[in-house]
Amino acid sequence: MITYSAIEYNVIPVFLQPGVGPTLLGRLVLALSIARYALSSLFLLKVYLKTRSEILYFYSLALGFLALGHVGGFLSTAVGSLISWTGRSGAFLAALNFLLAVLTSLRLARTSKNP
């Protein structure tokens, strides 16, 4: 209800204009999210190289694929284009790696000797 009211009364800025595409603000937010996902992926990969934690490995890959997926959306000019599908593939691979990170953490929790 609050979100609907905020949109209806133009409290939330426009990120996407129908028939035109993303606004400058929408592109800026997407670019910042790409940078944050990519930097987080690199940071976790660096930590993984020190600790060799399987969870960090899959999680860092997931963040990297998520950044790649967002790049596909950022560069896409038409729905269904090759770039668009590359972005979707990146998002799919990110989801798969997030799932692998969760399953790995559950497996490690079951085999851990700590109570």
N, C-alpha and C positions, 0 to 999 in steps of 0.2 A: 504494500500500500504506500509506504513512504517512497520507495523507488519510483513507482508509477507517478506519484505526485511531483517528485523532483524532475522527472522527464517531462511531464505535462506542462509544468510552469517554467521550463527552460533553466532550471537551477544547475543541471548537469550540462557541461559543454558538449557540443556536437563532435563526434569522432568520425562519423561516416554520413555522407550525404547521398541519399538514394539517387541513382542514375549518374552520379558524378564520381563518387569514390571517397576515399579517406581524406579528411581535412589535414591541414598542416599539424594541428595538435595531435590528431590520431596517428600520423606518421612519426611524430616525435616520441609519443608514448611507446609505440611499437619498436622504434630504434633503441630506446632506453632499455626496454625489456630484453631485446636481443643482446645488448651489451652486458646486462646483468646476468643473464643465463650463461653466456659464453665465459665471462670472468669467473662465475661460480663453478662452472665445469672445470676450468683450468686450475682453479684453487684446489678443488677436491681431488683432481687428478694428481696434483703435486703432493697432497697429503697421502693419497693412496700409494704413491711410489715409495713413501717412507714407511707406511704401516702395512701395506699389502692386504688391507681389509677388502674382502669381496663386496661388501655392501657399498663402500665408497666407490669402488670400480663401477658397479652398475649405476649408481646414482649420478656419478660424474658423466658417464656416457648418456644417461637420460637427459641431463641438463644440456649437454652438447647437441643432442638430436633435437631437443626442444628449441634451442637457438636456431638450428638449421631449418627447422620447420617454420619458424617465424620469419626467417630470411626469405623463404619461399613465398610466404604471404606478403611480405614487404615488397618484393620485386614483381609479384604477379600483376598482370594488367587485365587478365580475363579469366573468368571462371572456367575451369577445365583445361587450362593451358598446361604445358609440360612443367613449367615452373610451379604452378599451383599444385600439381600432383606431387612434385618433389617435396614441396612443403608439407603436404598431407602425409607423405611417406615418412618424413622426419618426425612428425607428431606421432605417427603410429609406432615407430621405432622407440621414441621416447617413452610411450606408454608401456611398451614391452619391457624396456629396461627398468622402469619404475617397478613394474610387477616383479621382475627378477630380483631387484633389491629387497623388496618386501619378503619374497619367498626365501631369499638367502638369510635375511635377518631372523625369520621364524625357524629355519633349519638350524642356524647357529645358536639360537636361544634354547632349542630343545637339546642340543648336544653339549651345551655349556655346563660346566661343573659348579658354577655359582648358583646359589639358591635364589 
